[in-house]
Amino acid sequence: MASFFTHQLCRSFSSTALRSVAIKHVVIIGGGQMGAGIAQVAAATGHQVTLVDTSDSILQKAVKGMESSLKRVVKKKFADKPEAGEEFIQKVLKNVSTSTDAAAAAQHTDLVLEAIVENLQIKQDLFGTLDKAAPEHTIFASNTSSLPITDIASTTTRLDRFGGLHFFNPVPMMKLVEVIGTSATSQETFDSLLNFGKALGKTTVSCKDTPGFIVNRLLVPYMLEAIRLHERGHGSKEDIDIAMKLGAGYPMGPFELLDYVGLDTCKFIMDGWSQMDPDNPLFAKSQLLNKLVAEGKFGKKTGEGFYKYK
Ligand code: 3HC
């Protein structure tokens, strides 16, 4: 499996694909932090969005989250014009509808973007079902942090219309989107995804379908090495955080970032990579991380991780 990490994947673009599809309507599956953040940014840039999750209560929470994030955005953007700010929020929210029926939502959309739990089987089942419901032109994309897009796409018949769009938390603030093409993604699809990322106001980078793409492949081992350094007794978490903020200019220290991203997410990513490449010391497990996750201390979202939150 080690070869998976070093293998250079070449995208063989379809020569018949001439034009990229303009994405006007997007279905986002998953109303968690990432899904809601992507929905917010898409709606704020004039796209029609349907946000899908399994229950109305999750969707209501997601819309509330979008509203409070939008309030933070307009506080700066419309500092002198609070009424225009309120108008902007209402306009953005009008572009968002919600649904608990993914297949019905997928029937009328240009793009289905998934931001659900990091579980390959669940993602494969979802896309396998949606493949039968969505029109032919609809592009499918995953926001996976660590799983191969090729594997996620394998239950569909639209391998040429399948790619990755990887966003960063908090989506309204982070300026990057990684655009991932597999060996089967057509040039047309890849261009559509790139253009969509740009239409959201983000800077895009092109990535191969390798684990963690660019950012997570560098960031996650860095955060894990910070935990190991602390486990070895070579620095308190507070000092390591201060050191990386003031010495390297990072906006957050590694422990603050671990808590922000979610310790469960980081552990899941590392466990997956360690399984694929067990001899790679960068993917070595951390007892402290495993202990915190086993105790349900996932970080900011549960009120405690490496730090405690009110
Ligand atoms: N929505 C809207 N605005 C927001 C926001 C949000 N969710 N979060 C922060 N802001 C804006 C607001 O204007 C806020 O001012 P306010 O508090 O008066 O409303 C302003 O940013 C400053 O925020 P904070 O005071 O909370 O703190 P910071 O100045 O440190 O900025 C940050 C917050 C942008 C999150 C910054 O700390 C940062 O960039 N941290 C690093 C984040 C990072 O590395 N993300 C990537 C994680 S990896 C990932 O997501 C991939 C996945 O696959 C795991």
Boltz pocket constraint, residues with backbone or C-beta under 6 A from the ligand:
constraints:
  - pocket:
      binder: B
      contacts: [[A, 68], [A, 69], [A, 70], [A, 72], [A, 73], [A, 76], [A, 143], [A, 144], [A, 145], [A, 167], [A, 168], [A, 169], [A, 170], [A, 171], [A, 172], [A, 173], [A, 174], [A, 216], [A, 219], [A, 251], [A, 252], [A, 257], [A, 261], [A, 265]]
      max_distance: 6.0
